[in-house]
Structure formats: C-alpha cells, structure tokens
Amino acid sequence: DGAHYRDDILRLLFICCHPDLPATQQIAVALRIVSGLTVKQIARAFLVGESAMEQRITRAKARIADAGVPFETPGAVERSERLAAVAAMVYLVFNEGYSTNSGEAPARAPLCEEAIRLARLLLRLFQTEAEIMGLTALLLLQHARAPARFDESGEIVLLEDQDRSLWSRKMIDEGLALVDKALRHRKPGPYQVQAAIAALHARAERAEDTDWNEIDLLYRLLEQMQPSPVVTLNRAVAVSKVRGPAEALAMIEPLEERLSGYFHFFGLKGGLLMQLDRGDEARVAFDRAIALANTAAEAAHIRMHIDRLIRDGAVRPAAKKAN
C-alpha cells in the first residue's frame, strides 16, 4: 500500500480533503494550490462567478488558519473517507484540460494526461472501488477522442462528425475493459454511468450506430444519482435524437435561469431551435452562446451555425455599425 502512495501530488490532494473543510472548499483549495488551476478555471468548473470562487477559496484558507487544521498525510481509513473528494478533483482537472482551444490543446493536454495518471494511481490504491474504475475508464474513453476533436483549421468537430479512425484504440480498449469490470461489481455510481455512456459512443463504429435510447436511459439514471441541470441538458441531446428537437427543447427551457451563464445551454438551445425552423430565436440563443464562449474555437463553431442561418435565409445578417 505504501509503495503505491509515493506520489506527491496525489498525497497533497488527500491532505487538502480534510473533513474540517466543507466539500466545495476542499476541492477549490486543492485545485488552486495543488493542481495550479487559476481561480477563473475553477469558477468555470463550478458554474459560479470568479469573484464568488475567490471568496470561497479565501474563506477556506482563513478557516484552515483559524482552526489550525492539521494538514498531515492521512492514514488508510482517512484516505477511504476522502476518496470521493479526491476523485472529483481529478475529474475537474481532466475537464479543464479537455475544454481548450485547438491552439491551446498541445499545451493543455498535460492536464488530461496528469488526471489519467492520478486516476490510475487511485486505482492502484483502491483496486476494488468500482467508482474509481469508472472514473479511470471515463477519462480514457474521452481522451481517446482527442485527435479527432479539431479539424486542420482548428475548428471544433462534433462527436457525430469525428473521424473515428483517429480515436486511440489502445485507450478505448483499456477504458472498455475497466467499464465492464466496474459494472460487474453491481455497485453503480455516477462515474460508472458516465463511463457507460462514453463506452456506447466508443463501441459505435459510425455515428448512426449510436444507441441513443440506451444513452437516454443512462442519463435518466444519472439524473437520479446526481441531479444537476447540466446532466438534464446532456440528456436532452439524447432525447433530441430519439424523440425529436421539440421534446428536447421543452426539457431544457426550465433550466435557462440556472444555466444563464453556461455556453453549452445556449449552444444546444440554438441548435434545437434551428432544427425547428425558428431561425430568429435560434440567432438570439447563438448570440448569447458566443458571448459566453470559453474559447475562440467555441465561438467560431457557433458563428458557423449563424452563417448557415443567413445562407438559408432564416435570418438577416446583422446590421453593420456606423463609423
């Protein structure tokens, strides 16, 4: 056990997850101090404003100082108690590396690779934990698609349009084996469910072979385990494939207030409205998505949709500003 616990970063993550700190503060402090993410990056992961996250981290540091929290290497029992928080940190580090511009991707890929490395270390420490198998599988199956996520000009390529021959077969095989192993434990959790969804995409030789009915069912299960407007938003994608854009749009409309600052909400809303030939409303949603884009590639992808609306005569070009 001790031989598997010599990694400094992993040890520090466990130390930061002290039970005297609220869970959100544990994760925020660890991501800032240990993983080196900026306050802006952490805030984006939590869907909160930068100033709110800055205050959260400041309060956590003050609590540590005032309470004299003993930040020492935890023993085996304490590690088990802190495992969920550490797994969440590893997942957020991966997502920050995954959400990049194509131009940033080479520089940010190490975040994804570091998260996978840490997940594998966790798996060595907790070899029978089905959720850690699921986490590791999820990261591998998502990172396997990295070579196909951008085209030669740096534009985003949607999952359904990706050249699947570019996906890493080695990562997919490792991820699928871990998913199958995890599910045999019959202790399902959120990471396993997300990994099972990623596995369905990985097993589909063509986009049209994707089992969207099963993906919808898995997202329903994930909603029960981990209720979240983002989970419902993702499920709406599956619903649009199975039962059409009108039903998907009705699903996401109640989420708008809670996701008012979330790029992907307005990107999906615009796409659904465009499918329903509601061009003017789609344009409004797309304009909001561009304003919320986290990367230049995201903004460029949305502009392509607007250009298509203009070409199809669904909306008029925006008026030029007077000099």
N, C-alpha and C positions, 0 to 999 in steps of 0.2 A: 504493500500500500504506500509506504513512504517513498519508494522508488518512483512511483507514479505521480508524486506530488512535489516535484522539484522545480516546477515551472514557476518563475517569479510572478508573471502576470496573473496566472490562474490563482496563485496563493493570495495575491493582493485583492483580487475580485472577491474571494471568500472573506477576507478580512473586512472589506468595506461593507459586507452584508451583515452588519451587526444588528441583532434584534432590537437594540435600543433605538434604532432609527426606523421611521416609517418606511414601508417598502419603496414608495416612489422616491424618497430621499436617498435610500441606499443605492438605487440604480443610477440616479442622477449624479451623485458624488463619484461613484465608481467609474462611470463613463467619462466624467470630466478629468478626474485625477489619474486613473489607471490607463484608460484607453486613449486619452488625449483628444477626445472629440470636443469641438467648440460648443459653447452654450447654444448657439444658433442651431447646430446639428442636433443636439439633444432635445431642444424645444420642438424641432420639427418631428422627431420621433414620437414625442408625447402629444402632438397636436395642440400645443399651447404656445403663447407668445414668448418671445425671447426674454422680455423683462420679467415675466412670471417665472420662467425657469431660473433666471439669475437669482431671484428672491428665494426660490426653493433650495437652490444649492447653498446660498448664503445662510439660510436658516439651518440647514443640515450641518454645515461647518460650525455654526455657533452652538448647536446642540451637542456636537462632539466635544467642543472645548468646555462648555459649561458642565456637562455631565461627567466629564472625564472618562468617556467611553474607552474601554481597554482594547485597543486595536492590536490584537495579538493573533498569531496563527491558530485557527480553530482546530479542535480535535475531530475525530471521525464522526462522532454523534452530531456535533455542531455543523460539520460540513453537510451532512444529510439534511439538517434543518434549513440550511441556507441555499440548498441546491436550486430551488425554483428561481430565486432572485438572480443567481449567477447565470443560469440558463437564459433568463430574459435579457441579461446584459449582452451575452454572446450573440443572441438573435438580433438585438438592436445594432450592435457593431456591424454585423453582416449587412443588415438593411441599409446602413449608412454608406457602406462601400458599394452596394448594389444600385443605389439611387444616384447615379452620376451622369454627367455629360459623356459622350463618346470620347471627347478630348481628354476628360479627366480620368476615364476608365483605367488606363495603364497605371496612373499614379494612385488611384483609389482601390485597385484590385487587391493590394495587400491587406486591406481591411477585411475583405471577404475571405481571403486565404488565412488570415490570422484567426478569424472567427471559426473557420472549419478546423484549424489546428487545435484551438481551445475546446471545441466540441468533441473532437477525438480524444483529447486528454481527459475530459469529463467522462467519456465513455469508458476509458481505462480505469478511472476511479470508481465508477458506478456501473459495473458491467451488466447488471440485471435490471437497470432502470429503463423501462420501455420508453418513457418520455425523452430520455437523453438519446436513445436510438432514433426516435422520431425527429428530434432536433437536428442531429447529425445528418440524417437522411434528407431532411428538408433543405438544409444548406447545400448539400452536394447536388441534389436534383435541380435546384435553382441556379447554382453556379455553373452547372453543366451547359446551360444555355448561353453563357456569356459571349462566346464567339459569334453568335448569330443575332445579338440584340441590336446591333447598329449596322447600317449599310456602309458602303465605301465613302459616302459623302458625310457620314456622321449622323444620319437621320435615324430615329428610332424605328425599329422593325417590330411590329406587334407579334405576339406569340403565334397567332394563327398564320402569319405570313413568313415566319422564320424558315430558313433552310435547315432542316433538321439533321442533315448530314454533317453539319458543322458542330452539332452538340457533342460534348465529351462522352463517348460511350463508356469509358472507364469510370467516370463519376456516376453516371446513370446506373451502371451495374452495381456499384457499391451502395448507392442510395436505395435501389430497389431491394437489394438483399437485406438492408437494415430495416426498411419498411415492413417487409414480410416477417422478419424476426421479431420486431416490436409488436406487431398485431397478434402474433401467436401467444403473447403474454396475456391477452384479453384484459388489459388494463388501459383502455383508450384514454388519451388526453389530447389537448389542443395541438401540440406539435405533431403527434402521430396523425391526426386528422388532416392537418395541412400537408404533411408529407404524403399521405394517401392521395390527396388532390394532385400534388405535383407528380406523383407516380402515374396517375391516369394520363396526364399530359405526356409524360415521358414514354409511356407504352404505346401511344397513338402514333403510328407510322406517318400519318397525314393528319392535318388539322381536322378534316371532315370525319376522321375516325374517332375523334374525342367523344367520350361517353359523358355528355353534359347532364344527362339525367342523374347519373351517379354522383357527379360533382355537385349538383344541386342538393342531393340528399346529404352529402358530406358537409356542405356549408350549413344546412339545417342543423346538423349535429353540433357543428362548431358554434353556431348561434346559441344553442342550449348550454354548452360548456363555458363559453366565453362571450357573453352578449356584448356586442360592440357595433356602432353604426358602420364601421369600416368592414366588418365581417358581412353585414347585410348588404353593403354596397357591392362587395365581391360576389355575393350570392346572386345579386341582380344580374350580373353578367351571364351567369349560367341560366337564369330564368329567361333572359332575352333570347338565348339560343334555343331553349326548349319550348317556351310558350309565347315568345314574341316581345317586341320592344314596348308595347303599350302596358303590359303587366309589369315589366321591369321598371318602367318609369313611375308607375303608381307605387311601387315598392320603395323607391328612393326619395320621392317627394317629401315624405315626413322627416327625412334625415337632413334637409337643407340647412336648418338653423344650427344643428350640432356640427355640421361639416362645412360651415360657411367659409372657412379658410383653407379648405382642402382641395388641392388641384384636381385630384382624381375624381372627386364628386362631379365637378362641373365638366370635366372631360367626358365622363360617361353620360351625364345628362344631355350634353350637346349631341353626342353620338346617337343616343336613343331618339331625341327629337328630330335629328336629321333623317333617321330611318323612317320616321312617321311623317315625313314631308312637311315638317313645321320649321321651315328654314329661318324665319326671323327670330323665333325663340331659341333655336339652336345657336344662332350667331351671338345672342346675348350670353348664353352659357359658355360658349367658346371664348368670348372676350374676357369673361371672368376667369376662366381657366388660365389664359395667357397671363393675366395679372398675378395669378397665384403660382405660376410655374417656378419650380425649384432649380431648373437647369435650362440652358439655352435649347437643348435637344427637345425637352418637353414643350417649350413654347413653339418651336419650329414645327413639331408634329401637329399641334392644334391649328397653326396657320395653314397647314396643308388641307385640313378639313374646311376651313373658311374659304380657301381658294376654290375648293371643289363646289361649295355652295354658290359662289359667284359664277363659276363656269356654267353650272347647271341652271343659272338664272333664278335660284331660290332666294337670293338676297342681292341687294345692290352693293357695289363697292363703297367703302367708307369715303365720305367727302374729304377732300384734301384741305388742310388748314391754310388759311390765307397768310401770306408772308407779312 
